[in-house]
Amino acid sequence: MKLLDFPIVKLAFCFMLGVLVSVQFAWSLDFSMVVSGVLLLILTILYFVYRKQFKQRIWFGLVTFITVMSLGNLRAHLDNHLNHDTHYTNQYNIKNGEFSQLHIHISELLKSNLYNHRYIANLQAINGKTVFGKILLNISKNDSISKLSVDDSVVIYGNLEEMSSPLNPYQFDYKKYLENHQIYAQINSRNNVISILSTEKHTIYGYADYIRQSLNKKLEKYNFEPEALAVINALLLGQRQDINKDLYADYVNAGAIHILAISGLHIGIILIILQWLLKPLIFTKNGNYIKAIIILIILWSYAILAGLSPSILRAVTMFSVVTVGIYLKRPYNIYNTLAVSAFLLLIINPELLFEVGFQLSYLAVIGIVAIHPLIFERLKTPYRFPNKIITLFTVSLAAQIGIFPLSILYFHQFPGLFLLTNVVIIPFLGIILGYGLVVFLMAFLNVPKNIITDGFGEIIHTMNVFFKWIAEQEVFIFRDIPMNWFLVIGFYLIILLLTQYFISKTYKRLVLALTAICLFTVGLFFNSYWYHSQDELIVFHKSRHSILSKKQGLHLEIYHNLDTLKMLSDYSISNYRIGNFIKNTSSHTLSNVYRFNDKQLLIIDSLAIFKNLTLNPDYLLLRESPKINLNRLIDSLNPKLIIMDGSNYKSYVKRWTETCKKRKRPFHYTGEKGAFILKQTRN
């Protein structure tokens, strides 16, 4: 009995469950180590006791899976920087905001925003004391310092700051996103002093960044359009920092954003080229061995050069497993290959499991492998050329089915013309990638601008124009689609069981699939009932404006002082509407008094009219910085809670906050505590 007798797919799945457990349960590192050690000991004992008793194998298998889960949990805890004493959060009180000397090493360049150049950096020392951990570094574009590069070492005299939590419900939680990447603090350089200590390259990431920048400078000599050059960088080097917002939106709305992420298609083309170029080696002594080593080195060198994104890691790891299998002359199963690649990557970096790109990349491949053959078998013809077109169609459809539930959960929109996009572009993408590699080689060799480089620029320009045209067909873009984890799990269960049924049409599988569909339908009813039974009154946080809404079942009444254009584009409302499966909305101007669940909310605005009021409100909302004496107002109205929204001057909020503290009156400032929400569940 061997451990390898157990399918790697199950082991990888158990390891993933262990990583998820580490997030849900705050076990200590010591406890995780003890549990894993005990389970490994039990597994070893069972192995020697039952290795010849095959009937008892179920116990060995059960303990094996539990042990792998425990090891996944342990690996995640070991990878968690917060569990290490030298992490900066354990050495420095971020909330105090002490001015310190911070020694920083740049590790990654992020997309700049309107005001700052942004980086991920490793904090190496605070006031001379050695620490470690990743931070977000924002350097003002107005700062005299030039743009930094990977491996630059700098000293900043400033303070670490906490990340801001989302202030409105269902808002994208950037703080949590960064924490999933082990980033727990940021530095804003506007008022800080920065000194560059070193610009020498000493890591593979630094050298990769240097090569990318050198290639970019050489490519600029070919006078590509800025948008074309940005796409070339994304297409061949995996760097999307220079793609502007509008162009990125065009690719998203056209269902072509995957083209800008280096994935299996890119790596597969490179592998085919390498197999062809290195074919003569097989006729030499140890030729297959040398060929495999060279291919692996080139693939991983390209992965490093392209930034080691989750999709690149998945693709290169998969093709590395395939390459080793070819060298060993062993057949390989695509599911095992996927599982091995995922297993290896998660052992190295468990936090990859929470990367959207990692999740969608694997789901797309699984969808293609599992669903594409089923659809193709039902659509194929006796003719070769139509079958090529059908293959493009079915592969794109299968990949979209694989990622559909999760992509809707994350992005809440669906590009209806994704099939047209992929059928038109995918046949030529291999040629475009090969063409691009030739242009890169020409740039590397300092070949001057010529008809070949001009032609490549025109191809990329044409591709951008095509995607822009697709994106302009708004009627085919389905936006604001609500989704939650319950529905995601239900969708994937139905997809799984239907796939199993069409693979082998048995009565049992049909019953399971239909049962899943029926249960999902019942679940949809309860999902709708739950949201329909929830009523809420919300005071949103909106800088310089006021937004209040009343949710009654699946209807949302919005009261605000925004103009129509701002109202339509306001994310706080749209996020809330999607998150609560709202079907109908209505817009109104703000009133002075609102009632909710036998409670009264009084609004006092810049007119500051509150005298001669006969009501005693439970809640008092101050907006637009009214010039009031809060002490008198409290004496007059005696509100139970005072709310201050984002339309008030911060100086006023500060003064009111001090008054509330002195009077021991509860208060809620939306700029610090987030939106104020009252809830009621109807029977």
TILUM-929006 format. One record per residue (C-alpha): residue number from 1; residue in three letters; y negated, x, z. Coordinates in pm, whole numbers, plus 50000, padded with zeros to 5 digits. Layout:
! residues N
NODE|NUM|ala|Y|X|Z
...
***
This chain:
! residues 683
NODE|1|met|50000|50000|50000
NODE|2|lys|49670|50152|49890
NODE|3|leu|49314|50050|49952
NODE|4|leu|49246|50079|49580
NODE|5|asp|49495|49798|49522
NODE|6|phe|49219|49563|49632
NODE|7|pro|48983|49452|49355
NODE|8|ile|48659|49646|49357
NODE|9|val|48475|49322|49283
NODE|10|lys|48574|49179|49621
NODE|11|leu|48488|49502|49801
NODE|12|ala|48145|49515|49636
NODE|13|phe|48085|49150|49726
NODE|14|cys|48178|49214|50090
NODE|15|phe|47947|49515|50100
NODE|16|met|47662|49297|49970
NODE|17|leu|47734|49039|50239
NODE|18|gly|47712|49314|50497
NODE|19|val|47371|49418|50367
NODE|20|leu|47254|49056|50386
NODE|21|val|47385|49027|50742
NODE|22|ser|47171|49326|50842
NODE|23|val|46862|49134|50735
NODE|24|gln|46953|48807|50905
NODE|25|phe|47070|48954|51236
NODE|26|ala|46870|49218|51420
NODE|27|trp|47161|49424|51546
NODE|28|ser|47087|49767|51682
NODE|29|leu|47199|50075|51492
NODE|30|asp|47423|50181|51782
NODE|31|phe|47595|49842|51789
NODE|32|ser|47655|49854|51412
NODE|33|met|47804|50202|51442
NODE|34|val|48038|50096|51723
NODE|35|val|48156|49785|51535
NODE|36|ser|48216|49983|51216
NODE|37|gly|48400|50255|51406
NODE|38|val|48629|50007|51581
NODE|39|leu|48705|49824|51256
NODE|40|leu|48783|50151|51077
NODE|41|leu|49020|50243|51360
NODE|42|ile|49194|49904|51339
NODE|43|leu|49216|49937|50961
NODE|44|thr|49375|50281|50992
NODE|45|ile|49631|50155|51245
NODE|46|leu|49718|49856|51026
NODE|47|tyr|49759|50082|50727
NODE|48|phe|50023|50296|50898
NODE|49|val|50195|50001|51070
NODE|50|tyr|50218|49770|50769
NODE|51|arg|50223|50008|50474
NODE|52|lys|50585|49921|50398
NODE|53|gln|50570|49557|50503
NODE|54|phe|50420|49386|50205
NODE|55|lys|50446|49039|50363
NODE|56|gln|50191|49143|50624
NODE|57|arg|49945|49261|50363
NODE|58|ile|49710|48966|50414
NODE|59|trp|49606|49107|50752
NODE|60|phe|49531|49443|50604
NODE|61|gly|49328|49278|50330
NODE|62|leu|49134|49062|50575
NODE|63|val|49049|49356|50799
NODE|64|thr|48958|49562|50491
NODE|65|phe|48703|49307|50374
NODE|66|ile|48555|49267|50723
NODE|67|thr|48535|49645|50756
NODE|68|val|48356|49679|50423
NODE|69|met|48111|49409|50535
NODE|70|ser|48053|49604|50854
NODE|71|leu|47998|49924|50656
NODE|72|gly|47746|49744|50435
NODE|73|asn|47566|49629|50748
NODE|74|leu|47578|49982|50892
NODE|75|arg|47453|50139|50569
NODE|76|ala|47158|49900|50561
NODE|77|his|47074|49983|50924
NODE|78|leu|47094|50356|50853
NODE|79|asp|46866|50308|50554
NODE|80|asn|46614|50109|50759
NODE|81|his|46331|50351|50836
NODE|82|leu|46227|50153|51143
NODE|83|asn|46548|50258|51317
NODE|84|his|46440|50622|51320
NODE|85|asp|46218|50761|51595
NODE|86|thr|46009|50978|51362
NODE|87|his|45898|50686|51146
NODE|88|tyr|45522|50648|51165
NODE|89|thr|45544|50295|51309
NODE|90|asn|45720|50444|51613
NODE|91|gln|45462|50720|51652
NODE|92|tyr|45134|50546|51568
NODE|93|asn|44988|50214|51677
NODE|94|ile|44872|50063|51350
NODE|95|lys|44699|49771|51521
NODE|96|asn|44461|50005|51704
NODE|97|gly|44342|50149|51372
NODE|98|glu|44275|50494|51515
NODE|99|phe|44088|50735|51288
NODE|100|ser|44334|51017|51216
NODE|101|gln|44417|51306|50988
NODE|102|leu|44690|51182|50754
NODE|103|his|44897|51420|50544
NODE|104|ile|45029|51231|50240
NODE|105|his|45259|51307|49947
NODE|106|ile|45231|51089|49633
NODE|107|ser|45569|50954|49522
NODE|108|glu|45493|50677|49272
NODE|109|leu|45205|50550|49060
NODE|110|leu|45139|50175|49062
NODE|111|lys|44935|49959|48829
NODE|112|ser|44566|49989|48915
NODE|113|asn|44364|49679|48994
NODE|114|leu|43996|49611|48927
NODE|115|tyr|43878|49820|49219
NODE|116|asn|44146|50072|49315
NODE|117|his|44396|50321|49187
NODE|118|arg|44716|50238|49372
NODE|119|tyr|45005|50459|49479
NODE|120|ile|45318|50461|49690
NODE|121|ala|45307|50768|49910
NODE|122|asn|45512|50935|50179
NODE|123|leu|45329|50990|50506
NODE|124|gln|45430|51335|50630
NODE|125|ala|45208|51398|50932
NODE|126|ile|44955|51226|51157
NODE|127|asn|44714|51461|51334
NODE|128|gly|44955|51746|51273
NODE|129|lys|45256|51561|51416
NODE|130|thr|45546|51529|51174
NODE|131|val|45637|51173|51076
NODE|132|phe|45793|51005|50775
NODE|133|gly|45774|50673|50595
NODE|134|lys|45628|50510|50288
NODE|135|ile|45278|50365|50269
NODE|136|leu|45058|50194|50012
NODE|137|leu|44757|50407|49918
NODE|138|asn|44449|50246|49762
NODE|139|ile|44182|50485|49632
NODE|140|ser|43858|50330|49511
NODE|141|lys|43776|50386|49145
NODE|142|asn|43425|50473|49259
NODE|143|asp|43560|50762|49464
NODE|144|ser|43479|51107|49333
NODE|145|ile|43844|51212|49348
NODE|146|ser|44031|51214|49018
NODE|147|lys|44340|51002|48961
NODE|148|leu|44637|51144|49148
NODE|149|ser|44982|51228|49011
NODE|150|val|45333|51226|49151
NODE|151|asp|45396|51518|49390
NODE|152|asp|45027|51563|49474
NODE|153|ser|44970|51638|49842
NODE|154|val|44649|51512|49999
NODE|155|val|44486|51488|50340
NODE|156|ile|44297|51171|50422
NODE|157|tyr|44077|51123|50725
NODE|158|gly|44114|50755|50793
NODE|159|asn|44335|50496|50954
NODE|160|leu|44651|50308|50875
NODE|161|glu|44610|49934|50829
NODE|162|glu|44853|49647|50855
NODE|163|met|44940|49448|50546
NODE|164|ser|44790|49103|50524
NODE|165|ser|45027|48812|50566
NODE|166|pro|44998|48518|50325
NODE|167|leu|44734|48273|50445
NODE|168|asn|44857|47964|50261
NODE|169|pro|45202|47801|50247
NODE|170|tyr|45433|47909|49964
NODE|171|gln|45197|48190|49871
NODE|172|phe|45362|48508|49742
NODE|173|asp|45431|48720|50049
NODE|174|tyr|45320|49064|49934
NODE|175|lys|45361|49197|50286
NODE|176|lys|45728|49099|50292
NODE|177|tyr|45774|49236|49940
NODE|178|leu|45643|49575|50052
NODE|179|glu|45850|49565|50370
NODE|180|asn|46160|49514|50155
NODE|181|his|46058|49846|49999
NODE|182|gln|46012|49998|50347
NODE|183|ile|45632|50003|50322
NODE|184|tyr|45472|49887|50646
NODE|185|ala|45112|50009|50626
NODE|186|gln|44835|50089|50383
NODE|187|ile|44534|50315|50357
NODE|188|asn|44212|50207|50189
NODE|189|ser|44008|50510|50091
NODE|190|arg|43661|50362|50045
NODE|191|asn|43518|50506|50363
NODE|192|asn|43762|50792|50405
NODE|193|val|43745|51161|50327
NODE|194|ile|44013|51288|50088
NODE|195|ser|44113|51647|50021
NODE|196|ile|44374|51754|49768
NODE|197|leu|44603|52020|49913
NODE|198|ser|44839|52075|49622
NODE|199|thr|44913|51948|49273
NODE|200|glu|45227|52155|49218
NODE|201|lys|45540|51979|49099
NODE|202|his|45845|52038|49316
NODE|203|thr|46062|51725|49280
NODE|204|ile|46244|51577|48982
NODE|205|tyr|46013|51275|49005
NODE|206|gly|45710|51501|48983
NODE|207|tyr|45846|51683|48680
NODE|208|ala|45938|51349|48519
NODE|209|asp|45584|51223|48575
NODE|210|tyr|45445|51544|48428
NODE|211|ile|45661|51506|48117
NODE|212|arg|45556|51142|48079
NODE|213|gln|45188|51231|48106
NODE|214|ser|45230|51516|47859
NODE|215|leu|45405|51285|47611
NODE|216|asn|45130|51028|47656
NODE|217|lys|44861|51281|47576
NODE|218|lys|45047|51382|47262
NODE|219|leu|45105|51020|47163
NODE|220|glu|44733|50950|47200
NODE|221|lys|44674|51190|46911
NODE|222|tyr|44851|50941|46686
NODE|223|asn|44568|50691|46750
NODE|224|phe|44791|50401|46847
NODE|225|glu|44611|50086|46958
NODE|226|pro|44583|50071|47341
NODE|227|glu|44813|49768|47355
NODE|228|ala|45064|49931|47121
NODE|229|leu|45065|50252|47325
NODE|230|ala|45116|50054|47645
NODE|231|val|45417|49876|47494
NODE|232|ile|45559|50205|47362
NODE|233|asn|45540|50347|47714
NODE|234|ala|45717|50043|47856
NODE|235|leu|45973|50021|47577
NODE|236|leu|46081|50385|47586
NODE|237|leu|45966|50524|47920
NODE|238|gly|45986|50219|48143
NODE|239|gln|45620|50252|48247
NODE|240|arg|45433|49921|48245
NODE|241|gln|45122|50023|48438
NODE|242|asp|44899|50023|48130
NODE|243|ile|44998|49680|47996
NODE|244|asn|44705|49446|48043
NODE|245|lys|44737|49105|48203
NODE|246|asp|44709|48904|47881
NODE|247|leu|44968|49108|47691
NODE|248|tyr|45210|49090|47983
NODE|249|ala|45162|48712|47998
NODE|250|asp|45238|48688|47624
NODE|251|tyr|45573|48863|47672
NODE|252|val|45654|48646|47975
NODE|253|asn|45567|48320|47801
NODE|254|ala|45759|48423|47490
NODE|255|gly|46071|48494|47697
NODE|256|ala|46064|48859|47594
NODE|257|ile|45971|49036|47916
NODE|258|his|46319|49191|47931
NODE|259|ile|46230|49394|47623
NODE|260|leu|45975|49586|47831
NODE|261|ala|46240|49679|48088
NODE|262|ile|46473|49961|47992
NODE|263|ser|46822|49817|48021
NODE|264|gly|47172|49829|47879
NODE|265|leu|47053|49790|47520
NODE|266|his|46837|50102|47544
NODE|267|ile|47103|50307|47722
NODE|268|gly|47376|50179|47488
NODE|269|ile|47183|50295|47181
NODE|270|ile|47127|50637|47336
NODE|271|leu|47498|50658|47422
NODE|272|ile|47596|50573|47063
NODE|273|ile|47360|50840|46930
NODE|274|leu|47497|51097|47176
NODE|275|gln|47857|51008|47093
NODE|276|trp|47780|51067|46726
NODE|277|leu|47586|51391|46777
NODE|278|leu|47845|51540|47013
NODE|279|lys|48151|51432|46814
NODE|280|pro|48225|51788|46690
NODE|281|leu|48285|51897|47050
NODE|282|ile|48614|51706|47066
NODE|283|phe|48767|51965|46831
NODE|284|thr|48699|52248|47076
NODE|285|lys|48882|52348|47392
NODE|286|asn|48783|52117|47679
NODE|287|gly|48557|51943|47429
NODE|288|asn|48600|51596|47578
NODE|289|tyr|48514|51729|47922
NODE|290|ile|48203|51911|47797
NODE|291|lys|48099|51608|47593
NODE|292|ala|48127|51376|47895
NODE|293|ile|47926|51615|48114
NODE|294|ile|47649|51650|47854
NODE|295|ile|47629|51272|47806
NODE|296|leu|47608|51209|48180
NODE|297|ile|47336|51473|48222
NODE|298|ile|47128|51331|47936
NODE|299|leu|47170|50969|48049
NODE|300|trp|47063|51044|48405
NODE|301|ser|46781|51270|48289
NODE|302|tyr|46650|50984|48078
NODE|303|ala|46689|50745|48374
NODE|304|ile|46479|50978|48591
NODE|305|leu|46222|51019|48314
NODE|306|ala|46200|50640|48279
NODE|307|gly|46138|50585|48650
NODE|308|leu|46478|50477|48789
NODE|309|ser|46401|50105|48789
NODE|310|pro|46684|49870|48897
NODE|311|ser|46770|49775|48538
NODE|312|ile|46785|50143|48436
NODE|313|leu|47000|50230|48735
NODE|314|arg|47239|49945|48659
NODE|315|ala|47267|50037|48291
NODE|316|val|47304|50413|48339
NODE|317|thr|47554|50373|48622
NODE|318|met|47760|50130|48414
NODE|319|phe|47763|50354|48108
NODE|320|ser|47840|50654|48328
NODE|321|val|48151|50473|48452
NODE|322|val|48239|50388|48090
NODE|323|thr|48188|50751|47985
NODE|324|val|48414|50877|48263
NODE|325|gly|48672|50614|48166
NODE|326|ile|48662|50730|47803
NODE|327|tyr|48706|51091|47913
NODE|328|leu|49000|50999|48137
NODE|329|lys|49139|50784|47854
NODE|330|arg|49171|50487|48085
NODE|331|pro|49097|50127|47989
NODE|332|tyr|48812|49968|48177
NODE|333|asn|48733|49611|48274
NODE|334|ile|48369|49508|48245
NODE|335|tyr|48374|49320|48576
NODE|336|asn|48516|49623|48755
NODE|337|thr|48258|49840|48582
NODE|338|leu|47979|49611|48700
NODE|339|ala|48121|49606|49052
NODE|340|val|48158|49984|49066
NODE|341|ser|47802|50037|48947
NODE|342|ala|47663|49784|49198
NODE|343|phe|47876|49928|49478
NODE|344|leu|47760|50284|49411
NODE|345|leu|47394|50188|49381
NODE|346|leu|47397|49986|49702
NODE|347|ile|47569|50264|49892
NODE|348|ile|47288|50495|49782
NODE|349|asn|47008|50242|49828
NODE|350|pro|47094|49908|49998
NODE|351|glu|46741|49772|49955
NODE|352|leu|46808|49742|49580
NODE|353|leu|46993|49420|49661
NODE|354|phe|46657|49253|49729
NODE|355|glu|46500|49371|49403
NODE|356|val|46443|49083|49162
NODE|357|gly|46511|49317|48870
NODE|358|phe|46843|49426|49020
NODE|359|gln|46955|49066|49073
NODE|360|leu|46850|48939|48730
NODE|361|ser|46989|49244|48553
NODE|362|tyr|47340|49195|48690
NODE|363|leu|47333|48817|48649
NODE|364|ala|47229|48852|48285
NODE|365|val|47519|49087|48211
NODE|366|ile|47766|48867|48399
NODE|367|gly|47638|48568|48203
NODE|368|ile|47687|48750|47873
NODE|369|val|48036|48871|47961
NODE|370|ala|48160|48540|48102
NODE|371|ile|47983|48274|47899
NODE|372|his|47910|48430|47559
NODE|373|pro|48276|48434|47440
NODE|374|leu|48319|48068|47536
NODE|375|ile|48015|47954|47338
NODE|376|phe|48086|48184|47044
NODE|377|glu|48444|48057|47005
NODE|378|arg|48311|47705|46957
NODE|379|leu|48039|47800|46709
NODE|380|lys|48189|48081|46501
NODE|381|thr|48249|48046|46129
NODE|382|pro|48491|48221|45889
NODE|383|tyr|48199|48422|45754
NODE|384|arg|48074|48752|45891
NODE|385|phe|47696|48725|45843
NODE|386|pro|47656|48378|46000
NODE|387|asn|47867|48502|46290
NODE|388|lys|47618|48784|46348
NODE|389|ile|47338|48529|46381
NODE|390|ile|47555|48311|46603
NODE|391|thr|47631|48612|46823
NODE|392|leu|47261|48678|46875
NODE|393|phe|47214|48313|46964
NODE|394|thr|47509|48293|47204
NODE|395|val|47435|48625|47376
NODE|396|ser|47075|48519|47442
NODE|397|leu|47184|48175|47559
NODE|398|ala|47455|48317|47786
NODE|399|ala|47214|48566|47944
NODE|400|gln|46960|48290|48000
NODE|401|ile|47222|48068|48164
NODE|402|gly|47313|48357|48392
NODE|403|ile|46958|48410|48515
NODE|404|phe|46818|48058|48481
NODE|405|pro|46844|47931|48842
NODE|406|leu|46721|48253|49000
NODE|407|ser|46440|48310|48748
NODE|408|ile|46315|47955|48808
NODE|409|leu|46323|48020|49183
NODE|410|tyr|46111|48333|49146
NODE|411|phe|45882|48244|48855
NODE|412|his|45889|47861|48831
NODE|413|gln|45862|47856|48454
NODE|414|phe|46093|47855|48154
NODE|415|pro|46011|47981|47802
NODE|416|gly|46152|47718|47569
NODE|417|leu|46136|47946|47263
NODE|418|phe|46337|48230|47416
NODE|419|leu|46615|48179|47159
NODE|420|leu|46374|48218|46867
NODE|421|thr|46225|48526|47030
NODE|422|asn|46559|48695|47079
NODE|423|val|46713|48595|46746
NODE|424|val|46413|48739|46561
NODE|425|ile|46357|49056|46765
NODE|426|ile|46696|49168|46898
NODE|427|pro|46843|49258|46553
NODE|428|phe|46554|49497|46500
NODE|429|leu|46519|49623|46855
NODE|430|gly|46783|49891|46810
NODE|431|ile|46601|50018|46502
NODE|432|ile|46268|50006|46688
NODE|433|leu|46413|50202|46980
NODE|434|gly|46569|50460|46749
NODE|435|tyr|46242|50485|46555
NODE|436|gly|46056|50529|46883
NODE|437|leu|46282|50813|46993
NODE|438|val|46211|50988|46662
NODE|439|val|45835|50946|46718
NODE|440|phe|45873|51082|47072
NODE|441|leu|46056|51384|46934
NODE|442|met|45779|51437|46677
NODE|443|ala|45516|51416|46952
NODE|444|phe|45712|51663|47164
NODE|445|leu|45723|51904|46869
NODE|446|asn|45348|51854|46808
NODE|447|val|45403|51707|46462
NODE|448|pro|45064|51580|46340
NODE|449|lys|44985|51215|46268
NODE|450|asn|45163|51095|45954
NODE|451|ile|45299|50790|45776
NODE|452|ile|45601|50777|46010
NODE|453|thr|45388|50753|46324
NODE|454|asp|45152|50505|46156
NODE|455|gly|45449|50291|46059
NODE|456|phe|45577|50283|46416
NODE|457|gly|45235|50178|46541
NODE|458|glu|45228|49893|46288
NODE|459|ile|45574|49776|46394
NODE|460|ile|45472|49759|46760
NODE|461|his|45146|49585|46666
NODE|462|thr|45339|49327|46461
NODE|463|met|45578|49269|46750
NODE|464|asn|45285|49210|46986
NODE|465|val|45126|48966|46741
NODE|466|phe|45455|48778|46706
NODE|467|phe|45497|48741|47082
NODE|468|lys|45136|48632|47115
NODE|469|trp|45198|48358|46858
NODE|470|ile|45512|48245|47042
NODE|471|ala|45323|48242|47373
NODE|472|glu|45050|48024|47222
NODE|473|gln|45301|47742|47165
NODE|474|glu|45220|47595|47506
NODE|475|val|45422|47280|47448
NODE|476|phe|45743|47486|47469
NODE|477|ile|45652|47659|47795
NODE|478|phe|45775|47461|48094
NODE|479|arg|45568|47552|48399
NODE|480|asp|45559|47471|48768
NODE|481|ile|45931|47395|48795
NODE|482|pro|46027|47348|49163
NODE|483|met|46336|47524|49293
NODE|484|asn|46481|47624|49629
NODE|485|trp|46783|47821|49747
NODE|486|phe|46991|47509|49796
NODE|487|leu|46950|47417|49429
NODE|488|val|47006|47776|49317
NODE|489|ile|47341|47793|49496
NODE|490|gly|47436|47452|49358
NODE|491|phe|47349|47551|49002
NODE|492|tyr|47551|47872|49022
NODE|493|leu|47848|47692|49172
NODE|494|ile|47848|47446|48882
NODE|495|ile|47807|47727|48626
NODE|496|leu|48096|47917|48785
NODE|497|leu|48334|47620|48797
NODE|498|leu|48247|47498|48447
NODE|499|thr|48301|47850|48313
NODE|500|gln|48640|47865|48484
NODE|501|tyr|48731|47527|48337
NODE|502|phe|48642|47625|47980
NODE|503|ile|48837|47950|48018
NODE|504|ser|49146|47754|48113
NODE|505|lys|49130|47377|48082
NODE|506|thr|49346|47261|48368
NODE|507|tyr|49326|46935|48560
NODE|508|lys|49260|47118|48886
NODE|509|arg|48965|47309|48745
NODE|510|leu|48823|46994|48589
NODE|511|val|48839|46816|48924
NODE|512|leu|48668|47108|49097
NODE|513|ala|48390|47120|48837
NODE|514|leu|48330|46744|48847
NODE|515|thr|48338|46748|49227
NODE|516|ala|48076|47023|49230
NODE|517|ile|47856|46821|48993
NODE|518|cys|47892|46510|49210
NODE|519|leu|47813|46703|49527
NODE|520|phe|47514|46862|49357
NODE|521|thr|47388|46518|49255
NODE|522|val|47421|46397|49614
NODE|523|gly|47245|46714|49725
NODE|524|leu|46959|46641|49485
NODE|525|phe|46921|46299|49644
NODE|526|phe|46905|46443|49996
NODE|527|asn|46672|46718|49877
NODE|528|ser|46437|46455|49737
NODE|529|tyr|46474|46241|50050
NODE|530|trp|46386|46536|50274
NODE|531|tyr|46064|46618|50092
NODE|532|his|45982|46249|50061
NODE|533|ser|46009|46204|50438
NODE|534|gln|45769|46487|50520
NODE|535|asp|45398|46414|50562
NODE|536|glu|45144|46689|50618
NODE|537|leu|44773|46745|50663
NODE|538|ile|44672|47095|50553
NODE|539|val|44348|47287|50578
NODE|540|phe|44392|47569|50327
NODE|541|his|44223|47905|50343
NODE|542|lys|43992|47957|50047
NODE|543|ser|43714|48212|50053
NODE|544|arg|43368|48049|50019
NODE|545|his|43526|47706|49962
NODE|546|ser|43701|47428|50148
NODE|547|ile|44031|47267|50050
NODE|548|leu|44205|47001|50256
NODE|549|ser|44505|46799|50146
NODE|550|lys|44720|46514|50270
NODE|551|lys|45082|46508|50165
NODE|552|gln|45247|46167|50179
NODE|553|gly|45602|46196|50058
NODE|554|leu|45591|46334|49705
NODE|555|his|45223|46249|49656
NODE|556|leu|44944|46494|49732
NODE|557|glu|44581|46401|49788
NODE|558|ile|44349|46699|49752
NODE|559|tyr|43999|46705|49900
NODE|560|his|43782|46999|49797
NODE|561|asn|43444|47131|49685
NODE|562|leu|43573|47336|49390
NODE|563|asp|43463|47285|49033
NODE|564|thr|43721|47147|48790
NODE|565|leu|43810|47482|48632
NODE|566|lys|43867|47655|48965
NODE|567|met|44066|47360|49090
NODE|568|leu|44305|47373|48796
NODE|569|ser|44363|47746|48838
NODE|570|asp|44386|47756|49216
NODE|571|tyr|44717|47908|49322
NODE|572|ser|44709|47778|49678
NODE|573|ile|44736|47419|49553
NODE|574|ser|44984|47488|49273
NODE|575|asn|45212|47693|49501
NODE|576|tyr|45209|47420|49763
NODE|577|arg|45276|47152|49502
NODE|578|ile|45574|47341|49357
NODE|579|gly|45713|47433|49698
NODE|580|asn|45714|47069|49812
NODE|581|phe|45845|46916|49487
NODE|582|ile|45523|46714|49454
NODE|583|lys|45532|46464|49168
NODE|584|asn|45182|46317|49179
NODE|585|thr|44845|46458|49278
NODE|586|ser|44497|46314|49308
NODE|587|ser|44168|46493|49358
NODE|588|his|43877|46376|49576
NODE|589|thr|43555|46501|49727
NODE|590|leu|43554|46593|50093
NODE|591|ser|43496|46326|50355
NODE|592|asn|43380|46367|50714
NODE|593|val|43669|46204|50896
NODE|594|tyr|44045|46206|50835
NODE|595|arg|44325|46032|51019
NODE|596|phe|44679|46164|51038
NODE|597|asn|44958|46043|51265
NODE|598|asp|44717|45875|51510
NODE|599|lys|44509|46192|51519
NODE|600|gln|44151|46229|51403
NODE|601|leu|43997|46527|51228
NODE|602|leu|43619|46550|51208
NODE|603|ile|43446|46779|50958
NODE|604|ile|43105|46927|51028
NODE|605|asp|42951|47100|50729
NODE|606|ser|42623|47282|50662
NODE|607|leu|42425|46964|50735
NODE|608|ala|42546|46991|51096
NODE|609|ile|42537|46615|51158
NODE|610|phe|42734|46522|51467
NODE|611|lys|42493|46342|51698
NODE|612|asn|42543|45979|51794
NODE|613|leu|42908|45990|51695
NODE|614|thr|43126|45747|51887
NODE|615|leu|43463|45906|51811
NODE|616|asn|43634|46180|52008
NODE|617|pro|43819|46381|51743
NODE|618|asp|44141|46563|51821
NODE|619|tyr|44053|46834|51571
NODE|620|leu|43717|46967|51459
NODE|621|leu|43679|47149|51127
NODE|622|leu|43372|47367|51077
NODE|623|arg|43289|47447|50715
NODE|624|glu|43003|47600|50515
NODE|625|ser|42857|47775|50822
NODE|626|pro|42679|47488|50998
NODE|627|lys|42394|47596|51225
NODE|628|ile|42518|47445|51547
NODE|629|asn|42532|47520|51914
NODE|630|leu|42907|47518|51964
NODE|631|asn|42878|47481|52341
NODE|632|arg|42683|47159|52302
NODE|633|leu|42920|47037|52036
NODE|634|ile|43220|47095|52263
NODE|635|asp|43046|46912|52546
NODE|636|ser|42958|46625|52316
NODE|637|leu|43282|46575|52122
NODE|638|asn|43541|46750|52341
NODE|639|pro|43780|46838|52053
NODE|640|lys|44126|46961|52145
NODE|641|leu|44122|47226|51873
NODE|642|ile|43847|47383|51664
NODE|643|ile|43931|47487|51307
NODE|644|met|43724|47729|51098
NODE|645|asp|43803|47765|50728
NODE|646|gly|43719|48032|50470
NODE|647|ser|43388|47878|50364
NODE|648|asn|43211|48008|50676
NODE|649|tyr|43026|48335|50717
NODE|650|lys|43234|48585|50912
NODE|651|ser|42945|48647|51151
NODE|652|tyr|42945|48276|51239
NODE|653|val|43323|48277|51281
NODE|654|lys|43299|48575|51514
NODE|655|arg|43036|48402|51728
NODE|656|trp|43231|48076|51740
NODE|657|thr|43549|48263|51830
NODE|658|glu|43378|48426|52128
NODE|659|thr|43246|48088|52241
NODE|660|cys|43593|47931|52217
NODE|661|lys|43742|48213|52421
NODE|662|lys|43478|48176|52691
NODE|663|arg|43529|47800|52703
NODE|664|lys|43908|47846|52685
NODE|665|arg|43909|47612|52391
NODE|666|pro|44195|47650|52138
NODE|667|phe|44073|47756|51795
NODE|668|his|44223|47831|51454
NODE|669|tyr|44053|48051|51194
NODE|670|thr|44234|48021|50861
NODE|671|gly|44124|48371|50759
NODE|672|glu|44342|48517|51036
NODE|673|lys|44606|48258|51125
NODE|674|gly|44646|48109|50780
NODE|675|ala|44630|47746|50676
NODE|676|phe|44618|47486|50951
NODE|677|ile|44905|47239|50912
NODE|678|leu|44988|46914|51090
NODE|679|lys|45335|46772|51021
NODE|680|gln|45507|46440|51061
NODE|681|thr|45857|46330|50966
NODE|682|arg|45892|45968|50861
NODE|683|asn|46212|45779|50928
***
